[in-house]
């Protein structure tokens, strides 16, 4: 299958380690690597970058929309790189891709977020409660990609997280 072939190729060329491959919703997934986005010069999207910055300071859920292949993921990657370069963020925020979760449920969406965030878990604690405990203590940014593959479940989990974590921002 294509996903398995891509993962094997990324391991073979050294872009990822075998240990970094995680299972998300029954599908193997690799961590987001912003350096994989920089495949060429980023031209003509400065207005979009500026709008993202304004929206990030005024809204808690920002959705980048457009047809497939238009460069939404690249735009977000470049935006995060610009924030990092300017010192506005220190580390890349957790990047959650929902691509392998076609028709996902809220539970599989939460599992994918937990996999990306990697919070400390307590014994007998529900995954959603772990996220709330971890993300609810201060300002936090999550980045979601390919939300359309599990649209309803991602929307439900986003609403619940935003309600329970007052300083959380989600860029999707």
Backbone torsions as a table, in degrees:
resi	resn	phi	psi	omega
1	UNK	NA	156.8	-173.0
2	UNK	-62.5	-44.1	-179.6
3	UNK	-58.9	-47.2	-179.6
4	UNK	-63.5	-41.5	178.6
5	UNK	-62.8	-41.6	178.9
6	UNK	-64.1	-44.3	179.5
7	UNK	-62.2	-44.6	178.6
8	UNK	-60.2	-41.1	178.4
9	UNK	-64.0	-45.4	-179.5
10	UNK	-63.3	-35.5	175.5
11	UNK	-67.7	-45.5	-177.3
12	UNK	-61.1	-39.3	-178.2
13	UNK	-88.7	-1.0	174.5
14	UNK	86.4	11.0	178.7
15	UNK	-72.4	-29.5	176.9
16	UNK	-138.0	163.7	175.3
17	UNK	-103.1	153.8	178.0
18	UNK	-57.4	-31.4	-178.6
19	UNK	-68.4	-22.7	-176.8
20	UNK	-80.9	-11.0	179.8
21	UNK	-77.0	125.5	-178.8
22	UNK	-121.2	156.2	174.6
23	UNK	-94.7	127.7	179.4
24	UNK	-126.8	116.6	178.7
25	UNK	57.8	33.7	178.5
26	UNK	83.9	4.1	-179.9
27	UNK	-123.5	137.8	176.9
28	UNK	-68.6	137.4	-179.7
29	UNK	-135.6	152.8	178.6
30	UNK	-111.0	153.5	178.8
31	UNK	-68.1	151.9	177.2
32	UNK	-69.3	135.6	177.5
33	UNK	-127.4	107.1	-177.2
34	UNK	-61.8	-26.3	179.7
35	UNK	-68.3	-19.6	176.8
36	UNK	-74.6	-18.5	179.3
37	UNK	-76.0	-32.3	-172.9
38	UNK	-76.5	75.7	-178.5
39	UNK	-100.8	-0.2	179.7
40	UNK	-176.2	-175.0	-179.9
41	UNK	-73.2	138.3	-180.0
42	UNK	-98.9	105.3	-171.5
43	UNK	-121.6	141.0	169.0
44	UNK	80.4	12.8	-179.0
45	UNK	-119.5	19.3	-177.9
46	UNK	-61.3	-37.6	177.8
47	UNK	-63.9	-40.4	178.1
48	UNK	-64.2	-41.6	178.1
49	UNK	-61.8	-43.3	179.9
50	UNK	-64.4	-40.8	178.3
51	UNK	-64.2	-40.8	177.6
52	UNK	-59.4	-41.8	-179.3
53	UNK	-62.9	-44.1	178.1
54	UNK	-62.0	-48.0	-178.2
55	UNK	-64.5	-34.6	179.8
56	UNK	-63.9	-29.9	-179.6
57	UNK	-89.2	-11.2	-175.8
58	UNK	-119.6	-11.1	-177.8
59	UNK	-133.8	155.0	179.9
60	UNK	-97.5	-20.6	175.0
61	UNK	-128.1	118.7	-180.0
62	UNK	-119.1	125.9	-179.1
63	UNK	-115.0	123.0	174.7
64	UNK	-93.1	121.5	-175.8
65	UNK	-118.9	158.5	177.3
66	UNK	158.7	165.8	179.5
67	UNK	-67.0	158.0	178.5
68	UNK	-55.8	136.1	176.8
69	UNK	87.4	-0.5	-177.7
70	UNK	-77.2	-17.4	176.9
71	UNK	108.8	27.1	-179.9
72	UNK	-63.4	-46.7	179.9
73	UNK	-63.8	-41.8	179.1
74	UNK	-63.3	-42.2	178.4
75	UNK	-58.8	-47.9	-179.9
76	UNK	-64.2	-41.6	177.4
77	UNK	-60.8	-43.5	178.0
78	UNK	-66.4	-38.3	178.2
79	UNK	-62.0	-47.1	178.9
80	UNK	-63.2	-39.8	177.9
81	UNK	-62.1	-38.8	178.9
82	UNK	-67.4	-37.4	176.8
83	UNK	-65.3	-39.9	179.6
84	UNK	-67.0	-43.7	-179.6
85	UNK	-62.3	-37.8	-179.3
86	UNK	-82.4	-4.1	179.2
87	UNK	83.2	7.9	-179.5
88	UNK	-75.2	-23.9	169.7
89	UNK	-133.8	150.5	-178.3
90	UNK	-94.6	-49.4	-179.0
91	UNK	-114.3	157.1	173.1
92	UNK	-63.7	134.6	176.7
93	UNK	-69.8	160.0	176.8
94	UNK	-56.2	133.5	-178.9
95	UNK	-114.2	119.1	-176.3
96	UNK	-114.6	119.7	175.2
97	UNK	-103.9	132.1	-178.9
98	UNK	-101.1	8.5	-178.0
99	UNK	-52.8	-43.9	-178.4
100	UNK	-75.8	-0.2	-173.9
101	UNK	-104.0	37.3	-178.3
102	UNK	-46.9	121.0	-179.1
103	UNK	70.8	25.8	-176.0
104	UNK	-60.0	162.1	177.5
105	UNK	-103.5	165.6	175.0
106	UNK	-55.4	-34.5	-179.7
107	UNK	-65.7	-43.6	-179.8
108	UNK	-70.5	-31.8	175.8
109	UNK	-65.3	-46.9	177.6
110	UNK	-60.0	-43.3	178.7
111	UNK	-59.7	-40.5	178.9
112	UNK	-65.3	-39.8	178.8
113	UNK	-67.3	-44.6	177.6
114	UNK	-58.2	-41.5	179.6
115	UNK	-61.1	-37.2	-179.8
116	UNK	-79.4	-38.8	-176.5
117	UNK	-77.3	-37.2	-179.6
118	UNK	55.3	54.1	178.6
119	UNK	-76.4	158.2	173.4
120	UNK	-67.9	134.6	-177.1
121	UNK	-110.0	144.0	175.7
122	UNK	-95.1	159.1	-180.0
123	UNK	-65.3	135.0	178.2
124	UNK	62.7	21.0	179.4
125	UNK	-92.8	135.3	178.7
126	UNK	-71.5	143.8	-177.5
127	UNK	-54.2	-41.4	179.2
128	UNK	-63.1	-41.7	179.0
129	UNK	-64.4	-34.5	175.9
130	UNK	-62.0	-46.1	178.7
131	UNK	-60.7	-46.1	-179.5
132	UNK	-60.9	-44.1	179.1
133	UNK	-62.0	-41.7	-176.6
134	UNK	-75.2	-44.1	-174.7
135	UNK	-87.9	-13.2	-175.2
136	UNK	-88.9	3.6	-174.5
137	UNK	-94.3	-9.4	-179.2
138	UNK	-175.9	-174.2	179.6
139	UNK	-63.7	133.6	-179.6
140	UNK	-146.0	149.6	177.1
141	UNK	-127.0	129.7	172.6
142	UNK	-116.4	144.6	176.9
143	UNK	-117.7	125.0	179.0
144	UNK	-110.7	142.5	177.7
145	UNK	-132.4	147.4	178.1
146	UNK	61.9	39.8	-179.9
147	UNK	-61.6	-26.4	-176.2
148	UNK	-63.4	-19.9	-178.9
149	UNK	-74.1	-20.9	178.4
150	UNK	-141.4	48.0	-168.7
151	UNK	-49.5	-55.1	-174.9
152	UNK	-64.0	-43.9	-179.2
153	UNK	-66.3	-42.0	178.5
154	UNK	-63.3	-42.3	178.7
155	UNK	-61.6	-43.9	179.6
156	UNK	-62.3	-46.0	-178.6
157	UNK	-68.5	-39.5	177.9
158	UNK	-60.1	-47.9	178.0
159	UNK	-57.4	-45.0	-177.7
160	UNK	-66.4	-42.3	179.9
161	UNK	-66.0	-44.8	-179.3
162	UNK	-62.5	-36.9	179.2
163	UNK	-67.0	-40.6	-174.4
164	UNK	-90.1	-17.1	-177.0
165	UNK	-122.4	92.8	-170.3
166	UNK	-65.2	-18.7	-179.6
167	UNK	-109.9	13.5	179.8
168	UNK	-85.6	137.3	172.4
169	UNK	-121.6	138.8	178.9
170	UNK	-121.8	125.1	176.4
171	UNK	-108.3	114.8	-175.1
172	UNK	-124.3	NA	NA
